[in-house]
């Protein structure tokens, strides 16, 4: 398989604060590179969440908060 240099470049851009998803999309296409922004501290959540999903790193997502339960259908207006 030929080596594509767009994924590591997109990963570095995500680590350095890029939040434009089309620019970091090559990193999300490769599970190895998608895990890096998902695990890095200080990465913007708009980048960290798709990175965790693309990197199959589901433990990176915060657990559901018990103090803010999902509204029940009867409580919605």
Backbone atoms as SQL, in Angstrom:
CREATE TABLE atoms (id INTEGER PRIMARY KEY, chain TEXT, resi INTEGER, resn TEXT, atom TEXT, x REAL, y REAL, z REAL);
INSERT INTO atoms VALUES
  (1, 'A', 1, 'UNK', 'N', 0.841, -1.163, 0.000),
  (2, 'A', 1, 'UNK', 'CA', 0.000, 0.000, 0.000),
  (3, 'A', 1, 'UNK', 'C', 0.896, 1.239, 0.000),
  (4, 'A', 2, 'UNK', 'N', 0.668, 2.181, -0.909),
  (5, 'A', 2, 'UNK', 'CA', 1.509, 3.370, -0.943),
  (6, 'A', 2, 'UNK', 'C', 1.258, 4.251, 0.274),
  (7, 'A', 3, 'UNK', 'N', 2.291, 4.935, 0.680),
  (8, 'A', 3, 'UNK', 'CA', 2.209, 5.798, 1.850),
  (9, 'A', 3, 'UNK', 'C', 1.636, 7.145, 1.445),
  (10, 'A', 4, 'UNK', 'N', 0.613, 7.576, 2.150),
  (11, 'A', 4, 'UNK', 'CA', -0.025, 8.861, 1.882),
  (12, 'A', 4, 'UNK', 'C', 0.374, 9.832, 2.989),
  (13, 'A', 5, 'UNK', 'N', 1.005, 10.934, 2.640),
  (14, 'A', 5, 'UNK', 'CA', 1.500, 11.863, 3.653),
  (15, 'A', 5, 'UNK', 'C', 0.442, 12.848, 4.125),
  (16, 'A', 6, 'UNK', 'N', -0.768, 12.819, 3.578),
  (17, 'A', 6, 'UNK', 'CA', -1.779, 13.782, 4.001),
  (18, 'A', 6, 'UNK', 'C', -2.319, 13.482, 5.398),
  (19, 'A', 7, 'UNK', 'N', -2.371, 12.212, 5.800),
  (20, 'A', 7, 'UNK', 'CA', -2.884, 11.878, 7.137),
  (21, 'A', 7, 'UNK', 'C', -1.982, 12.398, 8.253),
  (22, 'A', 8, 'UNK', 'N', -0.657, 12.208, 8.209),
  (23, 'A', 8, 'UNK', 'CA', 0.167, 12.764, 9.280),
  (24, 'A', 8, 'UNK', 'C', 0.155, 14.293, 9.313),
  (25, 'A', 9, 'UNK', 'N', 0.081, 14.915, 8.151),
  (26, 'A', 9, 'UNK', 'CA', 0.028, 16.378, 8.117),
  (27, 'A', 9, 'UNK', 'C', -1.279, 16.874, 8.722),
  (28, 'A', 10, 'UNK', 'N', -2.376, 16.230, 8.384),
  (29, 'A', 10, 'UNK', 'CA', -3.674, 16.606, 8.956),
  (30, 'A', 10, 'UNK', 'C', -3.698, 16.361, 10.463),
  (31, 'A', 11, 'UNK', 'N', -3.036, 15.306, 10.920),
  (32, 'A', 11, 'UNK', 'CA', -2.966, 15.024, 12.353),
  (33, 'A', 11, 'UNK', 'C', -2.208, 16.133, 13.076),
  (34, 'A', 12, 'UNK', 'N', -1.090, 16.536, 12.527),
  (35, 'A', 12, 'UNK', 'CA', -0.325, 17.626, 13.144),
  (36, 'A', 12, 'UNK', 'C', -1.128, 18.923, 13.176),
  (37, 'A', 13, 'UNK', 'N', -1.855, 19.188, 12.132),
  (38, 'A', 13, 'UNK', 'CA', -2.684, 20.402, 12.115),
  (39, 'A', 13, 'UNK', 'C', -3.757, 20.339, 13.186),
  (40, 'A', 14, 'UNK', 'N', -4.354, 19.162, 13.387),
  (41, 'A', 14, 'UNK', 'CA', -5.360, 19.007, 14.439),
  (42, 'A', 14, 'UNK', 'C', -4.740, 19.189, 15.817),
  (43, 'A', 15, 'UNK', 'N', -3.550, 18.671, 16.009),
  (44, 'A', 15, 'UNK', 'CA', -2.876, 18.800, 17.302),
  (45, 'A', 15, 'UNK', 'C', -2.483, 20.243, 17.600),
  (46, 'A', 16, 'UNK', 'N', -2.270, 21.027, 16.562),
  (47, 'A', 16, 'UNK', 'CA', -1.877, 22.423, 16.739),
  (48, 'A', 16, 'UNK', 'C', -3.038, 23.398, 16.634),
  (49, 'A', 17, 'UNK', 'N', -4.269, 22.888, 16.747),
  (50, 'A', 17, 'UNK', 'CA', -5.419, 23.773, 16.889),
  (51, 'A', 17, 'UNK', 'C', -6.347, 23.912, 15.708),
  (52, 'A', 18, 'UNK', 'N', -6.113, 23.202, 14.636),
  (53, 'A', 18, 'UNK', 'CA', -7.012, 23.286, 13.482),
  (54, 'A', 18, 'UNK', 'C', -8.367, 22.692, 13.849),
  (55, 'A', 19, 'UNK', 'N', -9.452, 23.394, 13.529),
  (56, 'A', 19, 'UNK', 'CA', -10.794, 22.892, 13.829),
  (57, 'A', 19, 'UNK', 'C', -11.648, 22.730, 12.576),
  (58, 'A', 20, 'UNK', 'N', -11.104, 23.000, 11.418),
  (59, 'A', 20, 'UNK', 'CA', -11.847, 22.859, 10.170),
  (60, 'A', 20, 'UNK', 'C', -11.837, 21.378, 9.768),
  (61, 'A', 21, 'UNK', 'N', -12.994, 20.739, 9.854),
  (62, 'A', 21, 'UNK', 'CA', -13.065, 19.294, 9.627),
  (63, 'A', 21, 'UNK', 'C', -12.630, 18.852, 8.232),
  (64, 'A', 22, 'UNK', 'N', -12.923, 19.591, 7.157),
  (65, 'A', 22, 'UNK', 'CA', -12.403, 19.141, 5.855),
  (66, 'A', 22, 'UNK', 'C', -10.875, 19.121, 5.791),
  (67, 'A', 23, 'UNK', 'N', -10.229, 19.970, 6.560),
  (68, 'A', 23, 'UNK', 'CA', -8.769, 19.998, 6.547),
  (69, 'A', 23, 'UNK', 'C', -8.182, 18.811, 7.309),
  (70, 'A', 24, 'UNK', 'N', -8.848, 18.391, 8.388),
  (71, 'A', 24, 'UNK', 'CA', -8.318, 17.263, 9.164),
  (72, 'A', 24, 'UNK', 'C', -8.924, 15.928, 8.749),
  (73, 'A', 25, 'UNK', 'N', -9.773, 15.930, 7.747),
  (74, 'A', 25, 'UNK', 'CA', -10.427, 14.695, 7.293),
  (75, 'A', 25, 'UNK', 'C', -9.449, 13.582, 6.920),
  (76, 'A', 26, 'UNK', 'N', -8.301, 13.871, 6.292),
  (77, 'A', 26, 'UNK', 'CA', -7.375, 12.767, 5.998),
  (78, 'A', 26, 'UNK', 'C', -6.905, 12.028, 7.251),
  (79, 'A', 27, 'UNK', 'N', -6.792, 12.726, 8.362),
  (80, 'A', 27, 'UNK', 'CA', -6.392, 12.065, 9.613),
  (81, 'A', 27, 'UNK', 'C', -7.498, 11.152, 10.121),
  (82, 'A', 28, 'UNK', 'N', -8.738, 11.531, 9.870),
  (83, 'A', 28, 'UNK', 'CA', -9.865, 10.718, 10.337),
  (84, 'A', 28, 'UNK', 'C', -10.039, 9.463, 9.499),
  (85, 'A', 29, 'UNK', 'N', -9.462, 9.451, 8.326),
  (86, 'A', 29, 'UNK', 'CA', -9.568, 8.290, 7.459),
  (87, 'A', 29, 'UNK', 'C', -8.606, 7.167, 7.816),
  (88, 'A', 30, 'UNK', 'N', -7.657, 7.436, 8.660),
  (89, 'A', 30, 'UNK', 'CA', -6.665, 6.432, 9.067),
  (90, 'A', 30, 'UNK', 'C', -6.743, 6.272, 10.582),
  (91, 'A', 31, 'UNK', 'N', -7.145, 5.100, 11.028),
  (92, 'A', 31, 'UNK', 'CA', -7.371, 4.855, 12.457),
  (93, 'A', 31, 'UNK', 'C', -6.138, 5.150, 13.303),
  (94, 'A', 32, 'UNK', 'N', -4.956, 4.859, 12.777),
  (95, 'A', 32, 'UNK', 'CA', -3.722, 5.103, 13.541),
  (96, 'A', 32, 'UNK', 'C', -3.537, 6.582, 13.840),
  (97, 'A', 33, 'UNK', 'N', -3.819, 7.418, 12.858),
  (98, 'A', 33, 'UNK', 'CA', -3.637, 8.851, 13.041),
  (99, 'A', 33, 'UNK', 'C', -4.826, 9.500, 13.732),
  (100, 'A', 34, 'UNK', 'N', -6.013, 8.934, 13.596),
  (101, 'A', 34, 'UNK', 'CA', -7.200, 9.503, 14.239),
  (102, 'A', 34, 'UNK', 'C', -7.120, 9.395, 15.753),
  (103, 'A', 35, 'UNK', 'N', -6.426, 8.402, 16.264),
  (104, 'A', 35, 'UNK', 'CA', -6.328, 8.234, 17.718),
  (105, 'A', 35, 'UNK', 'C', -5.502, 9.322, 18.382),
  (106, 'A', 36, 'UNK', 'N', -4.558, 9.899, 17.667),
  (107, 'A', 36, 'UNK', 'CA', -3.677, 10.901, 18.282),
  (108, 'A', 36, 'UNK', 'C', -4.436, 12.132, 18.768),
  (109, 'A', 37, 'UNK', 'N', -5.249, 12.801, 17.933),
  (110, 'A', 37, 'UNK', 'CA', -6.008, 13.943, 18.465),
  (111, 'A', 37, 'UNK', 'C', -7.038, 13.530, 19.513),
  (112, 'A', 38, 'UNK', 'N', -7.533, 12.298, 19.417),
  (113, 'A', 38, 'UNK', 'CA', -8.519, 11.845, 20.399),
  (114, 'A', 38, 'UNK', 'C', -7.902, 11.721, 21.789),
  (115, 'A', 39, 'UNK', 'N', -6.650, 11.352, 21.853),
  (116, 'A', 39, 'UNK', 'CA', -5.979, 11.133, 23.139),
  (117, 'A', 39, 'UNK', 'C', -5.166, 12.327, 23.613),
  (118, 'A', 40, 'UNK', 'N', -4.949, 13.299, 22.765),
  (119, 'A', 40, 'UNK', 'CA', -4.105, 14.441, 23.127),
  (120, 'A', 40, 'UNK', 'C', -4.863, 15.423, 24.016),
  (121, 'A', 41, 'UNK', 'N', -4.202, 15.924, 25.058),
  (122, 'A', 41, 'UNK', 'CA', -4.858, 16.930, 25.900),
  (123, 'A', 41, 'UNK', 'C', -4.911, 18.274, 25.183),
  (124, 'A', 42, 'UNK', 'N', -5.965, 19.009, 25.415),
  (125, 'A', 42, 'UNK', 'CA', -6.076, 20.348, 24.862),
  (126, 'A', 42, 'UNK', 'C', -6.588, 20.438, 23.445),
  (127, 'A', 43, 'UNK', 'N', -6.925, 19.330, 22.824),
  (128, 'A', 43, 'UNK', 'CA', -7.482, 19.363, 21.467),
  (129, 'A', 43, 'UNK', 'C', -8.935, 19.808, 21.561),
  (130, 'A', 44, 'UNK', 'N', -9.348, 20.649, 20.641),
  (131, 'A', 44, 'UNK', 'CA', -10.717, 21.159, 20.639),
  (132, 'A', 44, 'UNK', 'C', -11.705, 19.990, 20.531),
  (133, 'A', 45, 'UNK', 'N', -12.815, 20.046, 21.281),
  (134, 'A', 45, 'UNK', 'CA', -13.790, 18.938, 21.244),
  (135, 'A', 45, 'UNK', 'C', -14.372, 18.668, 19.857),
  (136, 'A', 46, 'UNK', 'N', -14.444, 19.689, 19.014),
  (137, 'A', 46, 'UNK', 'CA', -14.982, 19.469, 17.667),
  (138, 'A', 46, 'UNK', 'C', -14.053, 18.584, 16.853),
  (139, 'A', 47, 'UNK', 'N', -12.809, 18.477, 17.264),
  (140, 'A', 47, 'UNK', 'CA', -11.835, 17.602, 16.619),
  (141, 'A', 47, 'UNK', 'C', -11.696, 16.299, 17.394),
  (142, 'A', 48, 'UNK', 'N', -11.716, 16.378, 18.718),
  (143, 'A', 48, 'UNK', 'CA', -11.514, 15.197, 19.550),
  (144, 'A', 48, 'UNK', 'C', -12.605, 14.154, 19.426),
  (145, 'A', 49, 'UNK', 'N', -13.855, 14.585, 19.342),
  (146, 'A', 49, 'UNK', 'CA', -14.961, 13.629, 19.269),
  (147, 'A', 49, 'UNK', 'C', -14.956, 12.829, 17.968),
  (148, 'A', 50, 'UNK', 'N', -14.850, 13.471, 16.792),
  (149, 'A', 50, 'UNK', 'CA', -14.786, 12.658, 15.574),
  (150, 'A', 50, 'UNK', 'C', -13.520, 11.813, 15.497),
  (151, 'A', 51, 'UNK', 'N', -12.442, 12.312, 16.095),
  (152, 'A', 51, 'UNK', 'CA', -11.200, 11.535, 16.108),
  (153, 'A', 51, 'UNK', 'C', -11.365, 10.273, 16.943),
  (154, 'A', 52, 'UNK', 'N', -12.030, 10.395, 18.081),
  (155, 'A', 52, 'UNK', 'CA', -12.263, 9.223, 18.923),
  (156, 'A', 52, 'UNK', 'C', -13.153, 8.212, 18.209),
  (157, 'A', 53, 'UNK', 'N', -14.144, 8.705, 17.508),
  (158, 'A', 53, 'UNK', 'CA', -15.029, 7.812, 16.763),
  (159, 'A', 53, 'UNK', 'C', -14.296, 7.134, 15.608),
  (160, 'A', 54, 'UNK', 'N', -13.544, 7.913, 14.845),
  (161, 'A', 54, 'UNK', 'CA', -12.822, 7.354, 13.702),
  (162, 'A', 54, 'UNK', 'C', -11.702, 6.421, 14.133),
  (163, 'A', 55, 'UNK', 'N', -11.107, 6.695, 15.283),
  (164, 'A', 55, 'UNK', 'CA', -10.017, 5.868, 15.783),
  (165, 'A', 55, 'UNK', 'C', -10.486, 4.685, 16.600),
  (166, 'A', 56, 'UNK', 'N', -11.801, 4.498, 16.656),
  (167, 'A', 56, 'UNK', 'CA', -12.395, 3.412, 17.446),
  (168, 'A', 56, 'UNK', 'C', -11.865, 3.428, 18.872),
  (169, 'A', 57, 'UNK', 'N', -11.825, 4.611, 19.429),
  (170, 'A', 57, 'UNK', 'CA', -11.316, 4.829, 20.784),
  (171, 'A', 57, 'UNK', 'C', -12.483, 5.308, 21.649),
  (172, 'A', 58, 'UNK', 'N', -13.449, 4.440, 21.843),
  (173, 'A', 58, 'UNK', 'CA', -14.678, 4.827, 22.522),
  (174, 'A', 58, 'UNK', 'C', -14.469, 5.187, 23.992),
  (175, 'A', 59, 'UNK', 'N', -13.375, 4.766, 24.593),
  (176, 'A', 59, 'UNK', 'CA', -13.127, 5.120, 25.991),
  (177, 'A', 59, 'UNK', 'C', -12.730, 6.581, 26.130),
  (178, 'A', 60, 'UNK', 'N', -12.484, 7.277, 25.027),
  (179, 'A', 60, 'UNK', 'CA', -12.127, 8.697, 25.082),
  (180, 'A', 60, 'UNK', 'C', -13.341, 9.581, 25.306),
  (181, 'A', 61, 'UNK', 'N', -14.528, 9.065, 25.059),
  (182, 'A', 61, 'UNK', 'CA', -15.735, 9.849, 25.271),
  (183, 'A', 61, 'UNK', 'C', -16.058, 9.902, 26.754),
  (184, 'A', 62, 'UNK', 'N', -16.521, 11.048, 27.255),
  (185, 'A', 62, 'UNK', 'CA', -16.895, 11.121, 28.671),
  (186, 'A', 62, 'UNK', 'C', -18.139, 10.278, 28.945),
  (187, 'A', 63, 'UNK', 'N', -18.243, 9.706, 30.144),
  (188, 'A', 63, 'UNK', 'CA', -19.448, 8.934, 30.478),
  (189, 'A', 63, 'UNK', 'C', -20.649, 9.858, 30.589),
  (190, 'A', 64, 'UNK', 'N', -21.847, 9.330, 30.420),
  (191, 'A', 64, 'UNK', 'CA', -23.035, 10.173, 30.572),
  (192, 'A', 64, 'UNK', 'C', -23.088, 10.764, 31.976),
  (193, 'A', 65, 'UNK', 'N', -23.463, 11.991, 32.041),
  (194, 'A', 65, 'UNK', 'CA', -23.484, 12.692, 33.330),
  (195, 'A', 65, 'UNK', 'C', -24.793, 12.392, 34.049),
  (196, 'A', 66, 'UNK', 'N', -24.703, 11.909, 35.277),
  (197, 'A', 66, 'UNK', 'CA', -25.890, 11.551, 36.048),
  (198, 'A', 66, 'UNK', 'C', -26.644, 12.786, 36.517),
  (199, 'A', 67, 'UNK', 'N', -25.955, 13.927, 36.638),
  (200, 'A', 67, 'UNK', 'CA', -26.635, 15.131, 37.111),
  (201, 'A', 67, 'UNK', 'C', -27.429, 15.823, 36.016),
  (202, 'A', 68, 'UNK', 'N', -27.200, 15.451, 34.768),
  (203, 'A', 68, 'UNK', 'CA', -27.937, 16.029, 33.647),
  (204, 'A', 68, 'UNK', 'C', -28.529, 14.903, 32.805),
  (205, 'A', 69, 'UNK', 'N', -29.583, 14.258, 33.314),
  (206, 'A', 69, 'UNK', 'CA', -30.159, 13.146, 32.553),
  (207, 'A', 69, 'UNK', 'C', -30.839, 13.637, 31.281),
  (208, 'A', 70, 'UNK', 'N', -30.987, 12.737, 30.349),
  (209, 'A', 70, 'UNK', 'CA', -31.676, 13.049, 29.096),
  (210, 'A', 70, 'UNK', 'C', -33.142, 13.355, 29.406),
  (211, 'A', 71, 'UNK', 'N', -33.687, 14.414, 28.830),
  (212, 'A', 71, 'UNK', 'CA', -35.095, 14.734, 29.095),
  (213, 'A', 71, 'UNK', 'C', -36.020, 13.633, 28.595),
  (214, 'A', 72, 'UNK', 'N', -37.027, 13.376, 29.359),
  (215, 'A', 72, 'UNK', 'CA', -38.024, 12.382, 28.987),
  (216, 'A', 72, 'UNK', 'C', -38.962, 12.981, 27.939),
  (217, 'A', 73, 'UNK', 'N', -39.549, 12.144, 27.089),
  (218, 'A', 73, 'UNK', 'CA', -40.447, 12.677, 26.041),
  (219, 'A', 73, 'UNK', 'C', -41.592, 13.510, 26.598),
  (220, 'A', 74, 'UNK', 'N', -42.078, 13.179, 27.792),
  (221, 'A', 74, 'UNK', 'CA', -43.207, 13.937, 28.359),
  (222, 'A', 74, 'UNK', 'C', -42.789, 15.328, 28.831),
  (223, 'A', 75, 'UNK', 'N', -41.486, 15.544, 29.074),
  (224, 'A', 75, 'UNK', 'CA', -41.041, 16.837, 29.555),
  (225, 'A', 75, 'UNK', 'C', -40.666, 17.789, 28.427),
  (226, 'A', 76, 'UNK', 'N', -40.645, 17.311, 27.203),
  (227, 'A', 76, 'UNK', 'CA', -40.325, 18.170, 26.058),
  (228, 'A', 76, 'UNK', 'C', -41.552, 18.975, 25.645),
  (229, 'A', 77, 'UNK', 'N', -41.319, 20.180, 25.228),
  (230, 'A', 77, 'UNK', 'CA', -42.445, 21.025, 24.778),
  (231, 'A', 77, 'UNK', 'C', -42.452, 21.142, 23.295);
